């Protein structure tokens, strides 16, 4: 998974919003304010949300891979220093190995050092480029250990264990919150089942008389209302699922997309 820069995200947001606006505008000039406009609005929402959700997911996977490889990197540095290498040399040697997405960033750091940057400057630049919470926390500790001198490997060994424990706790947290994410999906399915049941039973006929004839709302208006309610529940339910499951509201956009698509297809098929 490649790293997604902030500039790329901003461009994707701008382009997707323009495309979404174009779809809604095209729908307005094609069908006006009729019920068919809802379809154009829905696909406009998909066009606006899909690129953002995909880029957030790719960036999340990249950051997760970085954090998972940090303990291996620190273990390699400890082994290199135990045989007498200095800290910059140990990092340069580690850059020759495969640490997933960390390897290109380590090579950039060693190149900066070879071009005259100090070890501290290169390490701080590395922490800014990667940008994960763990790298930003460990970079100052590495700098202080380098300044203090002595047996620096005694710092890296517990640091690697700390990061490994943090990753394990994060996996455990996600495992424990997964049932709550499933409950949000189940709630959507129950909501859809209730809508379809109401529409097929109570809104069909009672003793030969349709309830629509006794109501001020037409079947089309009720279908539009149910569709709007489903999309709203799917959107906000997905955001809640992302916050509970991954600790980020933006991570819930992919859940919102899935739930909105499921709701749209279900209502279009059954109603």
C-alpha positions in Angstrom: 0.0 0.0 0.0 1.5 3.4 -1.0 1.5 6.4 1.3 -1.2 9.0 0.5 0.0 12.6 0.8 -2.2 15.3 2.2 -2.0 17.2 -1.1 -3.3 14.1 -2.9 -6.3 13.9 -0.5 -7.1 17.6 -1.0 -7.1 17.2 -4.8 -9.2 14.0 -4.5 -11.7 15.8 -2.3 -12.0 18.8 -4.7 -12.3 16.6 -7.8 -14.9 14.3 -6.2 -17.0 17.3 -5.0 -17.0 18.8 -8.5 -18.0 15.5 -10.1 -20.8 15.0 -7.5 -22.1 18.5 -8.1 -22.0 17.9 -11.9 -24.0 14.7 -11.4 -26.7 16.4 -9.3 -26.8 19.4 -11.7 -27.2 17.0 -14.7 -30.0 15.2 -12.9 -31.8 18.5 -12.1 -31.7 19.6 -15.8 -32.8 16.1 -16.9 -35.7 15.3 -14.5 -36.2 18.4 -12.4 -37.4 18.1 -8.8 -39.1 14.8 -9.5 -38.6 11.5 -7.5 -36.0 10.4 -10.1 -33.7 13.2 -8.8 -33.0 11.2 -5.7 -31.1 8.7 -7.8 -28.8 11.4 -9.2 -28.3 12.8 -5.7 -27.4 9.3 -4.4 -24.9 8.7 -7.1 -23.5 12.1 -6.5 -23.0 11.2 -2.9 -21.2 8.0 -3.9 -19.0 10.0 -6.3 -18.1 12.5 -3.5 -17.5 9.9 -0.8 -15.8 7.0 -2.6 -12.4 8.6 -3.4 -12.1 9.9 0.1 -13.0 6.6 1.7 -10.6 4.7 -0.6 -7.7 7.0 0.0 -8.3 7.0 3.8 -8.4 3.2 3.8 -5.1 3.0 1.8 -3.4 5.5 4.0 -4.7 3.6 7.1 -3.2 0.4 5.8 0.1 2.1 5.1 0.3 3.5 8.6 -0.6 0.2 10.1 2.1 -1.5 8.2 4.7 1.1 9.3 3.8 0.6 13.0 3.9 -3.2 12.6 7.4 -3.1 11.2 8.8 -0.7 13.9 9.6 -3.5 16.4 11.6 -5.4 13.8 13.5 -2.2 12.9 14.5 -1.6 16.6 15.5 -5.2 17.0 17.8 -4.9 14.0 19.3 -1.7 15.4 20.0 -3.5 18.7 21.7 -6.4 17.0 23.8 -4.0 14.9 24.9 -2.0 17.9 25.8 -5.1 19.9 28.5 -5.8 17.3 29.9 -2.3 17.6 28.1 -0.2 15.0 27.2 3.4 15.7 23.6 4.5 15.6 23.7 6.1 12.2 25.6 3.1 10.8 23.0 0.8 12.3 20.2 2.7 10.6 22.1 2.7 7.3 22.5 -1.1 7.6 18.8 -1.5 8.5 17.9 0.5 5.4 19.3 -2.4 3.3 16.7 -4.8 4.6 13.0 -5.2 3.9 10.8 -3.5 6.5 7.8 -2.9 4.2 6.9 0.7 3.8 9.6 1.7 6.3 12.4 0.8 4.0 12.0 3.7 1.5 11.8 6.2 4.4 14.9 4.8 6.0 16.8 5.1 2.7 15.7 8.7 2.4 17.0 9.3 5.9 20.4 7.7 5.1 20.7 9.8 1.9 20.0 13.0 3.9 22.8 12.1 6.3 25.2 11.4 3.5 24.3 14.8 2.0 25.4 16.6 5.2 22.3 16.6 7.4 22.8 15.7 11.0 21.4 12.5 12.4 18.8 14.5 14.5 17.6 16.5 11.5 17.3 13.4 9.3 15.4 11.5 12.1 13.0 14.4 12.7 12.3 14.7 9.0 11.7 10.9 9.0 9.1 11.3 11.8 7.4 14.1 9.9 7.2 12.2 6.7 5.8 9.0 8.2 3.5 10.9 10.6 2.2 8.0 12.7 1.7 8.4 16.4 4.3 5.8 17.3 7.1 7.3 15.1 6.5 10.8 16.4 6.7 9.4 20.0 9.8 7.3 19.4 11.9 9.8 17.4 12.5 12.2 20.4 13.5 9.2 22.5 16.0 8.0 19.9 17.5 11.5 19.7 17.9 11.8 23.5 19.4 8.3 23.6 21.9 9.4 20.9 22.8 12.5 22.8 23.3 10.7 26.1 25.7 8.1 24.5 26.6 4.9 26.3 24.9 1.7 25.5 22.1 3.0 23.4 20.8 -0.5 22.6 19.4 -0.6 26.1 17.0 2.0 25.1 15.9 0.4 21.8 15.2 -3.0 23.2 12.4 -1.9 25.6 11.2 0.6 23.0 10.7 -2.2 20.6 8.8 -4.2 23.2 6.7 -1.2 24.1 5.7 -0.7 20.4 4.9 -4.4 20.0 2.7 -4.3 23.1 1.0 -1.2 21.8 0.2 -2.9 18.5 -1.1 -6.0 20.3 -3.4 -3.9 22.5 -4.7 -2.1 19.4 -5.5 -5.4 17.8 -7.2 -6.6 20.9 -9.3 -3.4 21.1 -10.4 -3.9 17.5 -11.3 -7.5 18.2 -13.4 -6.4 21.2 -15.2 -3.6 19.3 -15.9 -5.7 16.2 -19.3 -7.0 17.7 -20.4 -3.4 18.2 -19.7 -2.6 14.5 -21.7 -5.7 13.6 -24.6 -4.5 15.7 -24.7 -1.3 13.6 -25.1 -3.4 10.4 -27.7 -5.5 12.1 -29.6 -2.4 13.1 -29.6 -1.3 9.4 -30.9 -4.7 8.3 -33.7 -4.6 11.0 -34.6 -1.0 9.8 -34.8 -2.2 6.2 -36.8 -5.2 7.1 -39.3 -3.1 9.1 -39.7 -0.6 6.2 -40.3 -3.4 3.7 -42.7 -5.1 6.1 -44.7 -1.9 6.7 -44.8 -1.2 3.0 -45.9 -4.7 2.0 -48.5 -5.1 4.7 -49.9 -1.9 6.3 -49.6 0.2 3.1 -51.1 -2.3 0.7 -54.8 -2.8 1.5 -57.3 -3.2 4.3 -60.6 -4.7 3.4 -60.2 -3.7 -0.2 -59.2 -0.1 0.6 -55.7 1.0 0.1 -54.2 3.0 3.0 -52.7 5.3 0.4 -56.3 6.4 -0.4 -56.8 7.4 3.3 -53.4 9.1 3.4 -52.2 12.4 2.1 -49.0 10.8 0.9 -48.7 8.9 -2.3 -46.7 5.6 -2.6 -44.0 7.5 -4.4 -43.7 10.0 -1.6 -43.5 7.2 1.0 -40.8 5.5 -1.0 -38.8 8.7 -1.2 -39.2 9.2 2.6 -38.1 5.7 3.4 -35.1 6.0 1.0 -34.0 9.3 2.7 -34.3 7.8 6.1 -32.3 4.7 5.1 -29.5 6.8 3.5 -29.3 9.0 6.6 -29.1 6.0 8.9 -26.5 4.3 6.7 -24.3 7.4 6.6 -24.3 8.3 10.3 -24.2 4.6 11.3 -21.1 4.1 9.2 -19.4 7.1 10.9 -20.2 5.6 14.3 -18.8 2.2 13.2 -15.6 3.8 12.1 -15.2 5.7 15.4 -15.8 2.6 17.5 -13.8 0.2 15.3 -10.8 2.2 14.3 -11.0 5.3 16.5 -11.6 7.7 13.6 -14.7 9.2 12.1 -13.2 9.5 8.7 -12.4 5.7 8.8 -16.2 5.2 8.9 -16.7 6.5 5.4 -16.2 3.1 3.9 -18.9 1.7 6.3 -21.2 4.5 5.3 -20.7 3.7 1.6 -21.4 0.0 2.2 -24.5 0.6 4.3 -25.9 3.3 1.9 -25.4 1.0 -1.0 -27.1 -1.9 0.8 -30.0 0.3 1.8 -30.4 1.8 -1.7 -30.3 -1.6 -3.5 -32.6 -3.2 -0.9 -35.3 -0.5 -1.2 -35.1 -0.4 -5.0 -35.4 -4.1 -5.2 -38.1 -4.8 -2.7 -40.2 -1.6 -3.0 
